[in-house]
Structure formats: structure tokens, C-alpha cells
Amino acid sequence: MTDSAAVLPPVTAEVAAGALDLLPARLRKRVDGAVAKAAGWPVEAARDGVLVRVAEDTAVTLRVTAGIVAGPDDVVCSCLLAPACLHRAAVLSVAPLAARKEEEMEVEPAGREGEPSAPAPAVADEPALSPAQSTALDALRDAVTAVLVAGVSGSGAVHRAELLHAAHSARLAGLHRPAGTAVRIARLLGEARSEDPAFRLSGLSGELAELLDLVRRPAAALSPARRGYRPEGPLRLYGLFTEPVVTASGYAGATVYALAPDGTLRTLSDVAPGGPDRALQASGTPVPGGCALGLRELGDGGGVILTAPTVSADGRIGGGGAVRSVRAAGAGWREAPLAALWERPPAGQLASALGWLSEPADSRTAGGDLLFLDGVVTGAGFAVAAGPTLRLAAPDERPELPYAENLSLLASRRGLALRLIARVVPDRPDRVQVLAASWTGHDGEPVRADLGLRLLNRSHIPAVPAVPAGLTGAMEGGAPPALPIELDLLRRTVDRAVAGGRAVSAASADGELPRRLRAVGLNTGARRVEALTDAAADRRHDVLGRLLPADPGDFALAWLATAVYVSAATESLLLAAWTPPDISAN
């Protein structure tokens, strides 16, 4: 069988949602079964797009423009019921969602709570919503609540379509931030349905919590309109590393991270419709402006000077027609200005990364979640200098990307001193996801590797590594940090609600968990799980003894409060685990 999701072109959210609107009620009830079958329908290349072979006499044709299926007329089924047919709706439901062009542009941050980006009106604490915005926000609230109540296992094509419709209405009403979050949730639901190895239940939990919070706070939902890239003067860049990019929406490519003289990170990317194989190809794309320097070459210690570049507020560099580029001297990771990135204490870096993760996804700056760590491989893991011992995890476990093989090789060389670029994993305090690494090779020269693009072998690493004098103390690091098992059980309760919905939350309620949470001092957590259990199992009756319908809003609010508590408690304990003891106090 051909996996349609792997070869179908991305479709816009509006097209995917609109296909279900055409179906009569009797067919809407059968759409989930059709979607399951559509994942096995063969897909063939066709003129200007692809053809999905449903049967010998039935096929769905998708016309592609600029890499995506952009309009409803671009999807045609040959059956007699088209366009109000299950074939067309099923194919569009199984196809990946395309990123809107404006999603590649930044959103001006609305400011943190209590720090508005513009002076608030003196007559009101909250900005007023227009009738259209209020209606759109209510639709988003109902759609996301329905997804949470049903859970991943119960959220079918209709739930996803309603969420996409609500996102479209919100975008038209100027509610860009909640609309973008809703589309990301729809993408994650698609990943879960297709059993994509990149899917993470914790990621979906985080997006659901963000949207449920946004629909309750108009000030946060009313983000300003998107704006494009702005011109900037000459820009000097020092390459750091190159990361392969493979998205659930059917895009792939490469992104190079580079450091500007002011200490901020910038990114250059080549991302277009495609699969994992395109990542290696895209890493050779030339830097904008005409210089003979590829993205991967820049990331591997190269340098460049750009004149008249366009740069977004989050640090992405565009490829406008006016930009020109020339090669320049690069720098090693142990040379200025790059070496300064590793000089910050690990605990301080972690605090910054966690703060970055707490910001809305569409207002984060480039590289805010990166950690720059020195340490040595030990029997227990990777002992960070002035930090904890950690496990090294792959950011992407797709077999086409060599992360896992490379990390297995590095972790097998006890005593190997490494300089790493990694990402924090907030729900897994014992590990980091490693993107690039550097170590001393056989000839005493530094080796620098992008772990997602370059497959290493044993000849790249000394058989008997020599531990630098400054890292000998790290060899004594203990076991990786672990959060209290009770907090982990509470986190699993939050994720279990997302996976199975309200019914599973009610059926699997653990009456022992509140007692265990109180026993370790997590009293607020105990109250949160009790409230979630009560909301999930709500069976109230009216004065005549009749069973009242359960309130989905109460369940969603109880779940959100629990999720927020778990996130805050995990962040606090994680920071404590990364902070070295103050020996001067002894």
C-alpha cells in the first residue's frame, strides 16, 4: 500500500475543511471510515499535480500550484457524486495541511501580560472585541473544547474540519494568534491519525492549553496584523550549524543558524514541499545574494556579509532581489564571537529557554530554545560542566536522518569531551535533544558535525579520548535529574486526557494520586487533579432527579488549570535540578 500522506501535496486549511461542508449528513457520518481507507489508495504523478486511484473507474485529481493545492476547484473526483463525495473529502482529509504564506512572516508580539505593546485605553482594562471577533472566538472555544472532550482517539475528520473552519473565521476577524494555534492543533491531530513518528502527545497538550488560554483572554487573542520582512543594513554573519527541517505539513529543507555581531541569532532557510530526502539537497542551496557559499558551508564554520538583506523580527533572513552577499571569514566554536555562547552558566541558559517556550509560538525569536553545553561522556550519560548529567536524545527519529545513529556512537565513547548545541525538552528533565557537536579529532584538530545531516563512523572519533583538565571534575557527575514520580504521574494524567478525552479521564481516575501529591508537598497539584476528576465524571441531576448534560466547558477549564500547574511545577523543579549547589554557604 502507498501511504498517501507521505506523497500527497499539502492543501490549504480552507480547502480541507470545505470538502466536508459539501457532504450530506448521511455521508458525513461515514467520512472517518473513508479517511482510513484513503491512506492506502495509490498515488500517481499527473500533469500539474497527482492522481489518487480510488478504484479502476474512480480517481481524485489534485492540481498543484506553487507546491500546494490552493483552491477547491483544484481537487476533482471522477465519480458521479462529485464534488459532494466521500472520495474527495477523504483525500483532502488525509493530505497534509499547507502552511499559509503569511505563516512564514512574523507576528508582532502583543506583549506579556502586564506589559502591553501599546498603552491601554484609560477607560477599559481589556480591549473590546467586535461582534465578528466575539463570534469567531466563541467558535474557536467550542471547536477546541470538542477536540479535548473527544480526545485524539475520538477526534475524527469532522472535529478537524470544525477546528479549521473556526481558525479561518478567526483569521478573517483579525484573531491571528488563536487562528494559527488552531491550525497547528489540526496538523498535530493529522500526525496522530497517520501515526507520524514525529508526533508528540506533549506537544499537542501544549498547543491545546495555549488555545484554551487565548480564547479566555481577549487581550492575548487580539494580536496585531502580520507584517513582512523589513530592510536592514549590511549584516555580518558567523555560521553555527545547519539543521534539517521536515514538517508534518509536507515541507522539508534546511535551516542554517548564524550569529550576528550584536549577539543575536539569525536563520537562513530553504524549505519547500517535499520529504526527508529534500533536507540534504536543500543544505546545498546558495546563500541569497550571489556568493558561491551554500547554506551547509556557512553553517560549518563559514562567514558571509549581506548587503540590503530583509530580516523579520524573529531573525529570519529573506532573499529579496536587492540582497547581495560576499564570503567572509568564519569562526570556530572556540573562537570569538561564537565562543561566548558557551560561557553562560547552563542553569541561566535553561531559564532563558524555558521563558522562550512560554511565549506564543508565533512571537518567538530565532534560537531562543538552544542550549550551548560543554561536558564529557560518562557511564551515566553526558556530564555537563557546572550542570547536571543528561541523556542525549535525537530531535527527530526518522530513519532518513542520522541523528539517532550519531548520538549512539558519541554516547559510546566514555571520556569524550563534547561541545554541544542542543534543545531543551521541558517534559523530560533527564535529557536534551542534540543538533550539532564538536570534539577533538585524531589529529588534535576540532571536528564539527551537524548530526542530522552527516553520518559519522568510528574513524571520526578517537578510540581513547583525552579528557581536558577543565572537565575532569565533570566525570564525577551523578545520575540524570528526575522529577518526583508523583509529578510525572500528574503529567501523564494531563496527556491521557488529551489522548482519550473526557470518557477515558473519568474511567481512569486515580483516587490515590491526590494523596501521593500531598505527601510530597504538591498540595495545589492534588487539588487540580481532584477538580479534573470531578469535571470528567460530572453526573449532576436536576431537582426531579433527571441526569443533566455534562458541561464540556467545566472539563476544559479543569484540564487547563491542571496543565498550567504541571508546566509551572516542572519548570521550577527543572531549574532547581540544573542549578549547582552553593558551596560557599557551607
N, C-alpha and C positions, 0 to 999 in steps of 0.2 A: 504494500500500500504506500501511496505517496502522502506524506504529511503536508496538507495544503497550507497550513500556517507557515511552513518553512519556505514556500516558494510563491505564495500569493503576494501581489503587490500591496503596499499599505493603502488603506482607504480612509477618507476623512470621517470624522466622528458623525457629521451630519448625514452623510450618505449611509453609513452603517445603521444609524438609528432610524432613518426614514424608510428603509426597506421593510421594517416591521409594521410601520403605520399603514402600509398598503394591504396588509393581510386581513382577511375577515376573521372574526372571533374564533371560528371553528379551526382555522389554521394556526392562529397564534398559540393555541394550546398544544400544538404538535411541533412547535419550532425547535424546542430543545432536542427532541429526538432527531430532527433533521440536521441540526448542527453537529451532533455526534457522528452522523453518517458522513457529513461533508468533509470531516477531517481525513477521510480515506479516499475521497474522489480524486482521480488522476488529474494532474495539471500539466498542460502543454503550452509551449510557446506559440503565440499567434501574432499576427500583424498588429503592431501598436499595442500589444498587451499580452494577455494569457487567456487560455480557454480551459474551463473546468468541465471534464467529461462526466456528467451525471449518469447517463445511460447511453445505449447505442444511438438513440434518436433524440437525446436531450443534452444540451450543453449550455453553460453560462459563460459568456464572454466578457472580459473586463478590459476596457481600454485605458491605457496609462498615459498620463501627461505629466512631464517633469518628474517621473518616478512614482506618481501616486494616482489613485482613482479619485478624481476631484468632484465629479457630479453624478447625479442619479442616472442620467442618460448614458453614462459610460459603462453601465452594467446591464447586459441584455441576456435574457433567457429565451431559449427556442421553444419552450413548452407553450401550450395553449392558454394557460392561466396567467402568463407573464403580462405585466410586471408584478402582479399580486400573487406571486407563487412562493412556495417554500424553498425551492432551489435557489432562487436569487437571494432571499433573506438569509438562508443558511450559509451561503458562500460569503456574503458580506459580514456575517457574524463571526465567522472563523478567521477572516483575514485580519492582519494586524492593523491597529489604528495608526494613521499617519500623524506626524507632528505638524501642527499648523505653522505656516511660515513665520507668524508673529511670535510663536513659542521659541524661536531661535533669537528673539530680541528680548532685551531685559525689561523688567518691570521696575519702575521707580519705587523704592521701599516706602511704605506708608509710615514707617517709624515704629519704634517699640511702644508698648503701652505706657502712657505717661510721658512719652517724648514724641508728640505729633510732628510730622514733617512740615506742617504749616500751622500757624496759630489757630486754635479752635475758636469758634464763634463764642462770644461772651454770653449769649442767651441760651446756649444748649451744651450739654456735656457730650452728646452724641450727634453725629451728622444725621440729617433726616434722609430717609430713603424715599425715592419716588414710588408711586403706585406700581410701576412696572418692576422696579427693583425689589419691592416687598414681595410681589407675586413670584418673581424668579427665585428669591431666597427661600420662600416657603416651598417651592417645588424642589429645590436642592435638598432642603431639610427632609422632605418626605422621601425623596429617592434614596438618599444615603441611609436614612433610618431603615427603610425597607431592605436594603442590602445587609445591614448589620443584623436585623432581626432574622433574615433568611440564612445568613452565613454564606461562606464561599460554596459550600456543598449545595445550598438551595437557591443560589442566585443564578438564574438562567439568562437566556438572551433577552427576555422581556425586562428583567431588572436592569441589565446593562443598557438597553435602549432607553429606558426611562431616565437613567442617570445621564446619558449623553444628551437627551433632549433638554433636560434641566440645565446642563452645562451650556448648551447652545443658547438657551434663553437668557442665562445669566451673563454670558459674554455680550450678547446684544444689548443688555441693560447696563453694561459697563462694570459688571462684577467680575473682573478678570482673574483675580486671585482664587476665589472659590471655584470658578469655572475651570481653571487649569488643574486644580486639585481633583475635581470630579473626573476629568478626562484621565488623569493618572490612575485613579482608582479603577476606572473601566479597563485601562490597559492591564493593570495587575490582575483583575478578575479574568481577563483573557489568558494571561500567563498561567494562572492557576488551573484554568479549564484545560489548557493544552499540555499541562504538566511540564512547562518550561523549566529547565534546571536552574535558571536564573531567578525564579520566583522565590521570594522570602515572605513568609507569613507576617513576620515582624514589620516588614516594610509596608504591607497593606494595613496593618494595625495603625502605624504611624500616620498614614495618609487619611484613614478614616477619622482618627482623632483630630487631625488638623481641620478637616472639612466640618465636622460636627462643632468644633470650636468657632470656626469662621461664621457659620450660619447663625450663631447665637450672638455675635458681636458685629453689628453693622459698621463700626469704625474700622475694623480689620478687613471686612469684606469689601469696603469701598476703596480699593486700591486705585491709584491714578492710572490713566491710559498708558499703554505701552509706547515706548519711544525707541527710535532706531539707534544705530551706531553713530557716534559723534566724531568729528575730525580731531586729530591730535597732532602735536608737533613731532619732530624726529624722536624716534624711540629706539633705545639700545637694549637688546635682549641677550641674556645668557641662558642657553638651553639647560634644562634639568633632566627631563626624561620624557619618553613617549609612551602613551597608554592606548592599547587597542580599545575600540568602542563597538559594542554590539548591543542593540536595544531590542526590546520586545515589540516595538512598533515597526520592525522591519528595516532598520537602518544600521549601517556599520561603517567603520572607518578608523581614524586615528586622531588623537589629540596630543599635541606637544605642550608641556608646561615649561615656561621660561621665566626668569627673574628680571625685572626692570631695575634700573639704578636706585629708584626710591624704595626698594624692598618689597614691592607688591608683585604678585604673580600674574602672568598673562598667559593666555592659551591661544593656539592656532589649531584649527581643525580642518579635516576633510572627511565629512560624514555625509553619506548618500544612501539611497535604498540598496540593500544587499545583505549578505550573511557574513559569518565569521571570516570566510576566505578573503573578503574585501579589506579586512583590517591591515594585513601585511602589505597589500597593494597600495592602500592609501598612505601608509607610512612613508612611501617614497615620493609623495606629492611635493612639488616645489613650494617653498615659502613664497607667499604673494610678493609681487614686485619685480620679478625677473631675475633674481640672483640664482645661480646654479647650486642651490642648497635645499636638500629635501627635509621634510619635517623630522624624520628619524635622525638625520645627520645633525640637525640643530639640537634635538634632544640629547644626543650622545656627545655632549661637550662642545657643540658649535656655538657660534655667536652671529648676530645679524644686527644691522641698523636699518630701520624702516623710516622712510620719509613720507609724510602725509598719510599715515595709516588712519583707519577708522576703528574706534575702540568702544565697546559697550561698557556700561557702568560696572558690570561684574567681571571685566577683564578680558573678554573675548575680542580678538582682533579680526576685523573683516578684511575682505580682499577687494576693496574698491578700485576703480580704474585709475585713480590718481596715485595709489601707493607705489613706491619704489623701494627696492631693497638692495643692500650690498653686504657681502660677507664681512665679518669682524672676528676678532679673536674671542674664543670662548674661555671657559674656566672649568677646572676640575672641582669635584665636590669638596676638596680640602683646600681650595684656593678662594680668595676673595673674588666676588662678593658672595658666592654660594655657600662658603663655609659657615657664614653667620647663621644660616638656617638651622644648623645643628647645635648652636651654642645655647639656645633657650632650654631651661630645665624641662624634662619630659612632662612633669605634672602641669606646668604652665601651658605647654602645648596642648595637652589633653583638655584643659579648661577652655581654651580658645576653640578647640574643635567641637566640644560639646555645645558651646554657645552658638557656634555656626550652625550646628544641626537643629537647634531650637528655633532658628529663624525660618520664615516661609521659604519653601523650596525655590520660588522664583525671584528671591531677592538676595540670594547668597553670592558672595564674591568667589572668584576662581581660587581653588586650592585651599579653602578655609578648613577643610576636614583632613588635611595632610599632616602627618607626623614625621619628623626628621630625627631618627634614633640611631645612636651608637650602642654597640653591645657585642656580646660574644655568644656563640652557640655552646650550650651546656647539655648535660644529660637530661635536665628538666625542661629545656626549651631555649629561648633566646633571652639571655640576661641583659637587660637594658642598663647602661651606665647611669647611676643615680636614679634608677627606676625599678620597676618590677621585672620578674621573669615572665615571658609571654610565649604563646604558641604562634607560629607563623602560618597564616591561612591564605588561601587563594581568593582574590577578589572575584574571579569568575571560574567556574569549574567546567566550562565547556571543553570537551576533549580537543577541539581545534586550537585552543590557546594553551601554551605550555606552562602556565602558572604552577599548577599542582606538581608536575614533574620537577620543575626547577626548585621549588621550595623543599620538596622531599630530599633532593640532592644536597642543598645547602644545610638543611637541618641534620643531615647525617654526619657532618664534619665537625665533631666536637672540638672546641678550641678555636674555631674560625671566627675572626673578628670581622664584623659586618657593619657597614653604614647603610641604613635603610631609608627609603621613602615609603610610608605606609598610610593606611586609613584606619581610623578608629572604628570599632564595632561596638556601639553603645550597649547592646543587649548581651554581649559576650565579653565580659571583662578580662577573660584569660587570653585574649588573642588580638592580633591586628592583621589586616589584610595588606600584604606586601606587594608593591607595584614595581619597585626597582631596587637594586642593591649594588654595593661596591665593596671590594675586598682586595687584598694584596695578592697578586698572582705569583707564579713560579719564579719569574724574573725580578721580583721585587717591585714591579710597576703596578699601579692600581688598575683593576678590572671593573668595568661599569656595565651593567646589564639591565635592559628593560625586560622584566621577567615574563611579560605577556606576549612578547614578540620574538624573543631569542631563546632557542632551546639549548640549554647548557649540557655539558658532559663532564666526566670526571677529570679530563685533562685541563679544564678551566680552573680547577681548584687545587691548591697544594694538598698533598697527601697528609702532611704533618704540619698543620698551621701553627704559626708562632703568635702567641697572644701578646699584643703590645703591653708595655709596662703599665700604661694608664688604665687598662681594662682587666688586669689580673684580679682585682677585687670583685669584678662582676661575675667571675667564675663561681663565687660562693653564693650566688643568688638562690633563693628558695623556690618553692612551687609557685605556679601561676596564681594570681589572685582569684578568689572565688567569692561571690556574693552569698549571703545567707540562703540556705536551701529554701527557707520559707518565702523569701522574696522571689526566688526563681519559680516556686510553685504558684505564686500570685501572678507573675508574668505569664505563666502558661495558662492560667485561668482566663486572662485577658485575650490571649491568642486563640484559646479554644472557643471563646465566644465568637470570634471573627470566623473561625473555620466552620463551626457547626450552627451558629445562630442561637437564637433565644431558647429553642427547644432543647438543644444539647446543653446549654448553660444550666437550665433548670434540672435536667436529668442527671448531670454530673456534678451537682453542687457538693462541695466537700465541707461538711459541718465541722470537721476537725481543724480546717485551715485557720479560721479566726483565732482559735485558742493558741495554735502554734505561733501565729504572728504576734500575739500579745506576749507570749513567753519570751520572745527575743526583742521586745520593746517596740515593735511596729504596730502601735495601737491604732493609728489612723488607717493603716492598711487593713487591719481587722474590721474596722467599721465600713470601709469601702467594699470589701468582699461580702459582708453581710447585706449591705444595701443592694449590691448587684444580684445576689441570690434571691432576695425578696422580690426585686423587679422582674427577674426571669421567671419566677414561679408565681406571679401575681394571679390570684384566683379570688378576687373580691366578689361579693354578692350585693344586690340591691336590697331594699327593705322587705321585699317579698321573697327573698331567698334565691332570686334568679342570678345566674352567673353573668357578671359584667364582662364585656370585651376587654382584653388586656390592653394597656396603654403602651404602644411602642415607643413613644417619646420618653416615658419614665425609664424604660430599659436602656435606651440610647444614652440618656443623661447619666444613669448609674454606671454604665460601661465607660463613658468618657471620663468621669471622675476617677474611676479605678485606673484607667490607662495613664492619666496625667500623674497620679500618685506614683505608680510604678516607675514612670520615666524620671520623676524628680528624685525618688529614693535611690534608684540605680545610679543616677549621675552623682549624687552626694557620696555614696559608698565607693563608687569607682574612683572618684578624685582622692578619697582617703587612702585607697589601696595603692595609688600611684605616688603618693606623697611620702618621701623618705622621712624616717623619724628624726626629730630634732635632738641630736646627741649633745648639744650644748646645754640642754636643760638637765642633764644627768650629772 
